[in-house]
């Protein structure tokens, strides 16, 4: 006897994500039951091969009906289910992308300064408010430690707290100071996040001035006066400095290299740098001049052996200038006579270390190290180029017989 055939089951496209998911699961379950019934009927047909020969045509008819059922009902049902599943996955992926774009836009437009960092305090993202607050472009900050924007005294504590939050030890908060405005405390709030596309926990850093007074100084605003026509004014100031340096070098006594170096240091101090350190020689360096605002620090840095300053030694040996903005390594200039790192003692936010050499391949006459402290704009590439030109003039004046 031919087994009865079950009619096909309907498949409808989901109307929305939640309803579509429920319908898809129901249709999948119904298809599974239909397929299980088909397998059982095929097994019965296989067992019917032992019936008498005169009854085999009925078994053959039943087998043909089952094959026709598989072609007409089961195969199209499977294809519709497969298409529905792919469509649902596509809709889900599209929804995920739209949600990520929305969250990214919210992050960027958030009025609070916010940064996303990893467990090593390296910046992953910086929103618009944070770039204004810190005075650093997002493209420059990305991939660099956020601690580079902080005062040296706050860096270790900030790194430690970020690592603790990344380990899942709970939210933290601490007060830090930005290098560009060390007198203004900044309250940082740290909380752990696990974005869907990140393999590890990241840390969300919210920056807020600890002083709520709207009249208080803005941490991102440099305290040094900024001219209205910035680019033109800076260029004119550089040309005036080069001219003043040339007059000082021409007036220096011939044959006295130490006096030439002292005159050059006095010319650069104040108008161009907050700290000027002049070292004479190359193989055996001698510290001739240290100029700065703190008399005690000046004495301690003057007592330092230039050979203990890594950047000075590198400039003397390689003859190549170095420009560092927000130096991360506090030992870049070594330690002064009191044992304190010079970078921390002088509150260095940017520095230029330039060898005094007339031309490539010529012997180095000495090394000039210039530093700027908090509240002053960092050295620019144009200023570094101007100092490189002046260093060659200084080296020529030191070699005058």
Secondary structure, DSSP 8 states (H G I E B T S, - for coil): --------------SSHHHHHHHHHHHHHHHHHHHHHHHHHHHHHHHGGGS-GGGHHHHHHHHHHHHHHIIIIIHHHHHHHHHHHHHHHHHHHHHHHHHHHHHHHHHHH-SSEEEEE-TT-BEEEE-HHHHHHHT--HHHHTTSBGGGGB-HHHHHHHHHHHHHHHTT---EEEEEEETTEEEEEEEEEEEEE--TT-SS-EEEEEEEES---TTS--TTS-SS---SSHHHHHHHHHHHHHHHHHHHHHHS-TT-HHHHHHHHHHHHBTTTBSEEEEEE-SSS-EEEEEE-S-HHHHHHHHTS-GGG-HHHHHHHHH---EEEES-S-TTTT-B-TTS-BHHHHTTEEEEEEEEE-SSTTS---EEEEEEEETTS----HHHHHHHHHHHHHHHHHHT--
